[in-house]
Amino acid sequence: MTKAPPLLADLRHGARAVLIRPHVVAALLLVNLLAAWVLVAPLRGVLSAELDHNLMGDEMATGASWRWFDTVDRKHPLALGDLEAWHGLLRDGGARWDALKKLSGPPLSVALAGLFLFWVSAVFHCGFLGTLAAERRGFGAGCAHFALPVSALAFFAGLSYAGAYALLYVQTGKWLEDWRSSLGSEWLAIGLTWTRLGVTLAAVFLFKILFDLSKVALVERGGWNWPLAFFVGFRELLRSGLRYFGLSVVFGLGLALLALLWSVLPGRWAPQSWLALLAVFLLQQVFLGTRIALRLGRLAAFQAHFTASRARPETPPYKVEPA
Amino acid sequence: MRGGCCLPEAEPYNKHSHVSIRKKSRRLIQTLAAGLLVLGASALPAVAESVLATPAEVASYALEARLDAERHSIAGAGRIRWRNTTAHPASELRFHLYLNAFRNSASSFLRREGAEEIRTLAREGWGSIELSRLTAPGGADLLAALELIAPEDGNPDDATVARVPLPSPVPPGGQIELEVAFVSQLPRVVERTGFKDDFHFVAQWFPKLGVFEQDGTWTCPQFRYNTEFFADFGRYDVTLDIPGDFVVGATGVRLSREPAGAGRERHRYVQADVHDFAWTAWPDFVDLERTFRHPGLPEVRIRLLLRPETRGFADRYFKALENGLRWFGEWYGPYPYPTLTMVDPPWGAGAAGGMEYPTFIATGTRVLNPLLSGSPEAVTIHELGHQWFYGLLASDEFRESFLDEGLTTWATGRVQNRAYPPQVWTYRAWELPLPFRSVRQERPLDTSARYFRQATQDPIARTAWGYLAPPSYRALTYSKMSLLMEQVERTVGTPAMERAMRVYAERFRWRHPRTADLVSTLSNETGHDLFPLFAQTVGGSDLLDYAVEKVSSSPRRTMEGVTGVGAERRTVTAEPVPGIWDSEVLVRRLGGVQVPVTVELRFASGVTERRTWDGRERWVRYRIEGPELSAAVADPDAAQVLDADRLNNSRRTEPDRRASRRWAQRLRFWVQNLLETFAELA
């Protein structure tokens, strides 16, 4: 019986898989950048109109003015749209359905683009995993081959996340609303909110691992049978859930470290020249590229552990005596 | 019947008629004052009247109250003495029965769209007040003739005002003493009063007299949404019979505390020169005391009654109260009472917080609130500020709520600016406050900016219940009035404003000042005629908005074309004239409010030049010959804080794209990260 590869080996495999495929990271970054550019483009006119000519632009060139944001929000309600649904995501009660229905303007565009990116990324993930699978495929070929079955998986993944949020966070918030205000301590009420949030995130995290394993299984099997891939993924989760959890935590910590690094860099960057603007732009793309690399690295680590554990022979039900 | 919206809106400016805005606004403010008189306001006092040392004792109460902590009810009894200080005989008395606003969903308070309190009250208990005895001197029963009335909306199911005909009128200068007994059932705390578990916050709990105005009519409106209170000064002597394990706090000085048997205690509180009495009782209060001392001001014993989990905020609360007592005392005269009690209600009873009663205030905080967020300092100083603007200057909170809320909001910002670092924008995500240190909020310009979102909904001058909607009430009563006061201060200068407000605060201490009293005092004391500004901004709902719409500057060139006649005709080309630039600035008044505005011309050399425009026309154009112009600014000192759009107040001749590029880049980066988060979930 071979020993299960250590966590470090999975991580090493994940990192290596990404490092030798920078073109995949670059492709994903490009898609992200283009989407963001398109989304922000309509706001450039507002920014220009409200900053280029008035003297408050001096303050905004180096700092941030609450009054400027408030005034622009009032003057250009259509340009900025209704942010209530986005705010709702961060509140105790959660995003309300009626606020979601009122989404408009750029917040709606960003939400729709986010959903599009969610689907596209699922396809890209399969393309990337295809480059690692035993039956190797090119990135593009992998994307094309698995686009349909992974769309089904992505659909159910999205549904699971939304369901977990709606049920575990929003609905419990409604159920517990009266009880919450009757609690004897504000700390208990805050604890209740954080518990709801924690449980929701844990569920989303679990679903995330499950659907990633399903994608890995789909690509490893090479066919289109996504329900079977889902069940294989599910069985793998039951078998080695802790390992996948550990891998996810390590990559999550990597992401947290990245965010921390970014926050201690000169956060008030106020580029005054084209050159400085370019330098900041490049740094931002390095940050985003690293995020993408961490995302892909985690998938590759999952794939490494998945294939290794499946290559492992089953323990025979009887003792084999040497001849 | 009085009620509804009582004050006329400002007349719109007619560009074809150049009748002086000053004349118009004087007429308007006179109409406004006359409207108040018609509605029962007292005759406007002459501004030269001397300061009153103590208030006239008009409505005094000697009550005994027993709290049933299980049923959350109060059995009260005692005497009410009322003096008629008007020149008219009073043939009836009018009482507020506030708690009846919570007796069922048919009350005028709850009969409004989206009244969320109903659900809570239905689940946890309605409130009510019932009189069981009301007798005149000699024992004549007045209860049989008591009539519930609804002077404002005629709602037959509203029981918040009672009219009691008297057997014989109380003559001018006369007085009457009534015996009263009542039972008050507290509601679950929904609106400033009630209980939550064994916490009791008891306000507006006894039959309370309205105000008999100088014109012989009663001001005693129904309890409606947004409304606060208005009453005459008097002496309160209240004995509270409370379970012995409860910590008790109340208006005034506790004269005695003695056992009452059966594990209960009797607390006697007395306070003269106040116009209300509220109290609280809860076994879990953390009870802290500190004495405020400051040179030139009387000592005040500050008592904090905190919920245990905000014990860590005690020092911040004390400091906020001390800062308030100091600065309000220096600006508006000393706090005249020996005690001040502050209550931080328990979790789930926040509706009792953020409210003022004489010598007794309720504030509140979240357990996670960084200092930079300005909370709970702002609400604490605000409620303390009401000890002046409501407590001592007892304006009519029904009809002129802006006189106490607006002035207090403005004064609170001034105290905070003196005593605290700048406030930063704080976003609360999943209960966790996230202060954005680089995004500062100037007080009161930014902290009162909600006004601009409701700017044209209503004039400020409205009854508290007459605004379009609660956000409109808050935005205009608190924020617009606060901004208006700030604008006046920036216009007349801080020393003049402080002097004028001191005169206002002293002259109308212990009285019921009206809007006209404030405006005339400010105008007389600062030497600025503020009637036009107040008429437009208090009586009207137009916007104030000046904009620099066009700025250009180009080097002068000689004429181009054909000159001369006949044989002398020549074609000439334009030649530059060194050192001379032709510049043009177009300033427009986009809003309806007309005020004089300063326009600053900024030249490329760094030199500036200021001009004043009276703002009467819709626009003014300046043509300047001379050095190169780089920018123009309308209201460069930001004195017109009511200006709805400060982004159009300045304009450069040449655009500077640094800021827009920077923010476009940041925005794109934020969106990129958001999209990447979606991708990570895939």
Interface residues (C-beta under 8 A of the other chain):
Chain A: L28 N32 L33 A35 A36 W37 L39 V40 L43 R44 L47 S48 E50 L51 D52 H53 N54 L55 M56 G57 D58 M60 A61 G63 A64 S65 W66 R67 W68 F69 D70 T71 V72 R74 K75 L90 R91 D92 V110 A113 G114 L115 L117 F118 W119 V120 S121 A122 H125 A154 A157 Y161 D178 S181 S182 L183 G184 S185 E186 W187 L188 A189 I190 T193 W194 L197 V204 K208 R268 W269 A270 P271 Q272 L277 V280 F281 Q284 L288 R291 I292 R295
Chain B: T120 R123 K196 D197 E309 P346 W347 G348 R366 V367 L368 W425 Y427 R428 A429 W430 E431 F436 S438 V439 R440 Q441 E442 L445 D446 A449 F452 R453 A631 V633 D645 R646 L647 N648 N649 S650 R651 R652 P655 D656 R657 R658 A659 S660 R661 R662 W663 A664 Q665 L667 R668 F669 V671 Q672 N673 L674 L675 E676 T677 F678 A679 E680 L681 A682
